Amino acid sequence: MLMANSSKHPIGIIGGGLGGLAAACTLAGRGHRVALFEKNDYLGGKAAVHEDAGFRFDMGPTILLMPFVLRRIFSEAGVKLEDALDLVRLDPQWRCFFDGGGVLDLVEDPQRMATNINTFAPGKSADRQYVEMLRQSKLMRNASDKYFFWKSIGSIRDTFDFKGSLQMSVLHDLMNMKLGRMLGDTVRSIIHEPRIAQMVDHFTQYVGSAPALSPAVLMGIADMQISEGIWYPRGGTHAVPEALENLARKSGVEIHTACSVARIATDGSKVTAIVTADGREFPVSSVISNSDVVLTHRELLPEAPARKFQKRRSYVPACSGVVLYLGLNKRYDHLAHHDFVFSRDPEQEFHDIYQRGIPAADPTCYLCAPAITDPSVAPAGGEALYILVHTPYLRPGQDWKKMLPDYRRIIFEKLARTAGLKDLESRIISQRALTPEDIRDRYHVWNGAIYGLASHGRFNGAFKPANRSRDVKGLYFAGGSAHPGPGMPMALMSGWIAADALDTDMRSMPAATAST
Ligand SMILES: Cc1cc2nc3c(=O)[nH]c(=O)nc-3n(C[C@H](O)[C@H](O)[C@H](O)COP(=O)(O)OP(=O)(O)OC[C@H]3O[C@@H](n4cnc5c(N)ncnc54)[C@H](O)[C@@H]3O)c2cc1C
């Protein structure tokens, strides 16, 4: 049996985002030698932190779902999640502000939620319809657990054998997943109250995709959130990459920050080395790229495998966004930790963002007001308010330096009109913005996409490039643009899958090959 660490050269990881860190910890936990290269001077990628004037903001993700994924990664090194992170469960999960009036709390307990809905929209059966949506969502989520998670797959053909005879149980699962149907229509066939349907639509915003263009199976995200909760890591979401970095360092991972990778060298079929932007060459036994999968092919690999990848399937970036980080001298007591301030017309909003490629004239704003859970994010009585508005991925000619002042005004007007934040401007004592160009440049992602690749497509929409390269031996992918997709839990899971696939491949190799 090959020892996991018998190879002469370490495994190279490009990028220290959540996917790269999860892969590093998993491999190190299994006894491999690992070297990680990150272009920024910190680890965590999009899960970054911004501090100013006594305020602390998570710059990227603020909503953490499915902590069991993190638990599995920590357990690879024999560490208990509870010893690494202090996670607080949040309920209500979201407070929803609707255009034209009406506030609804999304709470965990389905029966309590049904009561809330009945008060919010009496006599419309919307309470029963919501519970029915959750029932169907659970079936979809169960099917995802069975066919989709914890393994390297890249298409519907990798998942189901349509040539052989499908077993009855598989056919049943396919029916539950509503294969071939789109999410927007499916939600509206179950829920007829337009505001509740709009709320449920927003689970697809976790993957930066349009409900009308995404497969119905993404409705399974509702169950992932409702049955397992929304969590806040004490110290902010940046505590997650911090805990992973600690684990990686303790497990002996060699970490190079401020070290951009310029090229993955191959011998024609297999990876041989990582070449950094300053010209250093690091021989490696294998590579996991946590950089955007499309950019990895375009920029880091030789032309032949890059062309093969591009010809196999074309992908579209997920949406981008504008984030405002506002340090306030007062808190808004009517906000919950997570709030959605919804657009007037979701169809128009999504059409603008995802099809016309222009910022929505009346956008949905997501707010994170964490001081209610963690007063240490702001000076006493203040708030570290985070406002995220989804925008199209960067199109030619869009210049957010010019576009931001007008769009900021639209956002402020929306928040005053729909969520009662009328004096927001006068409360600000610290501010910063993140634009689509900033997202592109800071995290080196395709066209500023927040969530990797869009989940658009009737059959293959939920599928991203598989974690094991089909074109180059010894190359694997981890992160939001690889399987199973974007968001913290999925990017973490992709790191685990890439590491597991690599580990399995190495262990099944003859010793002579593995050690070259
Ligand atoms: C504003 C915003 C809000 C979000 N909100 C949420 C949320 O609430 N909940 C949630 O679950 N998710 C959210 N997300 C999505 C989530 O943050 C991402 O899906 C996840 O963090 C992506 O992890 P990743 O592994 O793909 O790595 P990334 O964070 O993309 O990191 C990749 C790393 O690779 C590095 N890199 C790239 N190329 C090179 C190279 N050539 N050489 C060296 N290093 C390189 C980059 O610098 C970066 O550090 C949000 C994202 C953003 C930006």
The ligand as a Gaussian input file, in Angstrom:
#p B3LYP/6-31G(d) Opt

LIG

0 1
 C      -20.043000      39.898000      -1.737000
 C      -20.197000      38.414000      -1.569000
 C      -21.216000      37.900000      -0.782000
 C      -21.362000      36.523000      -0.617000
 N      -22.318000      36.046000       0.247000
 C      -22.336000      34.727000       0.547000
 C      -23.110000      34.242000       1.635000
 O      -23.752000      35.005000       2.360000
 N      -23.105000      32.899000       1.884000
 C      -22.343000      32.036000       1.162000
 O      -22.372000      30.833000       1.440000
 N      -21.586000      32.477000       0.136000
 C      -21.543000      33.792000      -0.171000
 N      -20.702000      34.264000      -1.140000
 C      -19.997000      33.293000      -1.982000
 C      -18.796000      32.679000      -1.272000
 O      -18.037000      33.693000      -0.680000
 C      -17.950000      31.967000      -2.287000
 O      -18.717000      31.018000      -3.011000
 C      -16.778000      31.238000      -1.655000
 O      -16.146000      32.003000      -0.656000
 C      -15.815000      30.949000      -2.777000
 O      -14.740000      30.211000      -2.317000
 P      -13.673000      29.709000      -3.364000
 O      -13.028000      28.499000      -2.777000
 O      -14.249000      29.585000      -4.718000
 O      -12.518000      30.779000      -3.349000
 P      -12.359000      32.331000      -3.604000
 O      -12.863000      33.056000      -2.431000
 O      -12.779000      32.748000      -4.961000
 O      -10.781000      32.350000      -3.522000
 C       -9.935000      31.947000      -4.564000
 C       -8.547000      32.389000      -4.172000
 O       -7.640000      32.056000      -5.209000
 C       -6.717000      33.114000      -5.343000
 N       -6.149000      33.036000      -6.676000
 C       -6.822000      33.130000      -7.865000
 N       -5.960000      32.996000      -8.885000
 C       -4.727000      32.818000      -8.341000
 C       -3.442000      32.635000      -8.906000
 N       -3.223000      32.594000     -10.228000
 N       -2.386000      32.483000      -8.056000
 C       -2.570000      32.501000      -6.713000
 N       -3.781000      32.685000      -6.138000
 C       -4.841000      32.836000      -6.946000
 C       -7.552000      34.353000      -5.101000
 O       -6.758000      35.453000      -4.737000
 C       -8.474000      33.903000      -3.988000
 O       -7.916000      34.159000      -2.707000
 C      -20.499000      35.634000      -1.296000
 C      -19.458000      36.147000      -2.079000
 C      -19.289000      37.527000      -2.192000
 C      -18.131000      38.074000      -3.007000

